[in-house]
């Protein structure tokens, strides 16, 4: 059992570190939400440049699609590394992928456009378009990676995993 827990800890850390790559990909691939700053009196206000734009939904969709892809990849990688499975392995895959999704989200937000939109609008000037901060509106997208990883791991373990030995036939008298 100690060996399985140790392997589980290694898998948790390895899968969670995949969140760094996912966060960078999210930052690179997510559409930018254009904002425009304006001054009314002495007060700065910020508006969406395109009030009917779908970029904000695209940011969440990009994160979700990346999370699903990372779930599939991490499940296949974990299965290939350790075919016989086990409860600690599945728990490690689930915890590692949830930590990876949170790490990707926070890293993308941290490295993305400036969070203070008023200061950003003042810096670029009145009427100039600038990108909104990267934000995940649908927090449920954080569960896409763990759910995809668990479903795919279950499927490939059922299809390609080692089989239990057949039981002995009972002898009737």
C-alpha positions as CSV (number, residue, x, y, z in Angstrom):
1,X,0.0,0.0,0.0
2,X,2.9,2.4,0.7
3,X,4.2,2.0,-2.8
4,X,0.8,2.7,-4.3
5,X,0.4,5.9,-2.1
6,X,3.9,7.0,-3.2
7,X,3.1,6.4,-6.8
8,X,-0.2,8.3,-6.3
9,X,1.7,11.3,-4.9
10,X,4.0,11.3,-7.9
11,X,1.1,11.1,-10.3
12,X,-0.7,13.9,-8.5
13,X,2.2,16.3,-8.8
14,X,3.0,15.3,-12.4
15,X,-0.6,15.8,-13.5
16,X,-1.0,19.0,-11.6
17,X,2.1,20.4,-13.2
18,X,0.4,19.9,-16.6
19,X,-1.7,22.9,-15.5
20,X,1.2,25.2,-16.2
21,X,1.1,24.2,-19.9
22,X,-2.6,24.4,-20.0
23,X,-2.6,27.9,-18.4
24,X,-0.1,29.1,-21.0
25,X,-2.1,27.6,-23.9
26,X,-5.3,29.2,-22.5
27,X,-3.6,32.5,-22.3
28,X,-2.4,32.1,-25.9
29,X,-5.6,30.7,-27.5
30,X,-8.4,32.5,-25.6
31,X,-10.1,35.3,-27.5
32,X,-9.6,38.8,-26.2
33,X,-12.6,40.7,-24.9
34,X,-12.2,44.3,-26.3
35,X,-12.9,47.2,-23.9
36,X,-12.9,50.9,-24.4
37,X,-12.4,53.6,-21.8
38,X,-14.2,56.9,-21.6
39,X,-14.2,59.9,-19.3
40,X,-17.5,61.4,-18.0
41,X,-16.6,64.4,-15.8
42,X,-13.6,63.3,-13.8
43,X,-14.7,59.7,-13.7
44,X,-13.3,57.0,-16.0
45,X,-15.7,54.3,-17.2
46,X,-15.0,51.2,-19.2
47,X,-17.4,49.7,-21.7
48,X,-17.4,46.6,-23.9
49,X,-16.4,47.7,-27.4
50,X,-18.8,45.2,-28.9
51,X,-21.7,44.7,-26.5
52,X,-23.0,41.7,-28.5
53,X,-19.6,40.0,-28.8
54,X,-19.1,36.4,-27.8
55,X,-15.5,36.6,-26.8
56,X,-16.2,36.2,-23.1
57,X,-18.0,32.9,-23.8
58,X,-15.1,32.0,-26.1
59,X,-12.7,32.4,-23.2
60,X,-14.7,29.9,-21.1
61,X,-15.1,27.6,-24.0
62,X,-11.4,27.6,-24.8
63,X,-10.6,26.7,-21.2
64,X,-13.2,23.9,-21.2
65,X,-11.9,22.4,-24.5
66,X,-8.3,22.6,-23.3
67,X,-9.3,21.0,-20.0
68,X,-11.1,18.1,-21.8
69,X,-8.1,17.5,-24.0
70,X,-5.7,17.6,-21.0
71,X,-8.1,15.1,-19.2
72,X,-7.9,12.7,-22.1
73,X,-4.1,13.0,-22.3
74,X,-3.5,12.7,-18.6
75,X,-5.7,9.6,-18.4
76,X,-4.0,7.9,-21.3
77,X,-0.5,8.8,-19.9
78,X,-1.4,7.5,-16.4
79,X,-2.8,4.3,-17.9
80,X,0.3,3.7,-20.0
81,X,2.5,4.3,-17.0
82,X,0.6,2.0,-14.6
83,X,-1.8,-0.4,-16.3
84,X,-3.0,-2.3,-13.2
85,X,-4.8,0.7,-11.8
86,X,-5.9,0.9,-8.2
87,X,-7.8,3.3,-5.9
88,X,-4.8,5.5,-5.0
89,X,-4.0,5.9,-8.7
90,X,-7.6,7.1,-9.5
91,X,-7.7,9.4,-6.6
92,X,-4.3,10.8,-7.6
93,X,-5.5,11.4,-11.2
94,X,-8.6,13.2,-9.9
95,X,-6.8,15.4,-7.4
96,X,-3.9,16.1,-9.7
97,X,-6.2,17.1,-12.6
98,X,-8.3,19.3,-10.3
99,X,-5.2,21.0,-9.0
100,X,-3.9,21.3,-12.6
101,X,-7.1,23.0,-13.7
102,X,-7.0,25.5,-10.8
103,X,-3.3,26.2,-11.5
104,X,-4.1,26.7,-15.2
105,X,-6.9,29.1,-14.4
106,X,-4.8,31.2,-11.9
107,X,-1.7,31.2,-14.1
108,X,-3.7,32.4,-17.1
109,X,-5.4,35.2,-15.1
110,X,-2.0,36.2,-13.5
111,X,-0.1,36.3,-16.8
112,X,-3.0,37.8,-18.8
113,X,-4.0,41.4,-19.4
114,X,-3.9,43.9,-16.5
115,X,-6.6,43.3,-13.8
116,X,-7.2,46.9,-13.0
117,X,-9.3,48.0,-16.1
118,X,-9.7,51.6,-15.0
119,X,-5.9,52.1,-14.7
120,X,-5.4,50.3,-18.0
121,X,-8.0,52.6,-19.7
122,X,-6.2,55.6,-18.2
123,X,-2.9,54.4,-19.5
124,X,-4.0,53.8,-23.1
125,X,-6.2,56.8,-23.3
126,X,-9.8,57.8,-24.0
127,X,-11.4,55.8,-26.9
128,X,-8.6,53.4,-27.3
129,X,-9.4,49.6,-27.4
130,X,-7.6,47.4,-25.0
131,X,-8.1,43.8,-23.8
132,X,-10.1,42.8,-20.8
133,X,-8.5,40.8,-18.1
134,X,-8.6,37.0,-18.7
135,X,-11.4,35.7,-16.5
136,X,-13.1,32.3,-16.1
137,X,-16.8,33.1,-15.8
138,X,-18.0,29.5,-15.7
139,X,-16.2,28.0,-12.7
140,X,-17.7,24.6,-13.4
141,X,-15.2,24.4,-16.3
142,X,-12.6,23.6,-13.6
143,X,-14.2,20.2,-13.3
144,X,-13.9,19.4,-17.0
145,X,-10.3,18.1,-16.6
146,X,-11.0,15.7,-13.7
147,X,-14.2,14.4,-15.1
148,X,-12.7,13.8,-18.6
149,X,-9.6,12.1,-17.0
150,X,-11.8,9.8,-14.8
151,X,-14.2,8.8,-17.6
152,X,-11.4,8.1,-20.1
153,X,-9.3,6.2,-17.5
154,X,-12.3,4.1,-16.6
155,X,-13.0,3.4,-20.3
156,X,-9.4,2.4,-21.3
157,X,-9.0,0.4,-18.1
158,X,-12.2,-1.5,-18.9
159,X,-11.1,-2.1,-22.5
160,X,-7.4,-2.7,-22.2
161,X,-6.6,-3.3,-18.5
162,X,-5.5,-6.6,-17.0
163,X,-8.2,-9.1,-16.5
164,X,-8.9,-10.9,-13.2
165,X,-8.3,-14.6,-13.4
166,X,-11.3,-16.7,-14.1
167,X,-12.8,-18.4,-11.0
168,X,-12.9,-22.1,-10.5
169,X,-16.0,-23.9,-11.5
170,X,-17.8,-25.3,-8.5
171,X,-18.1,-29.1,-8.4
172,X,-21.6,-30.4,-7.7
173,X,-22.0,-33.7,-5.9
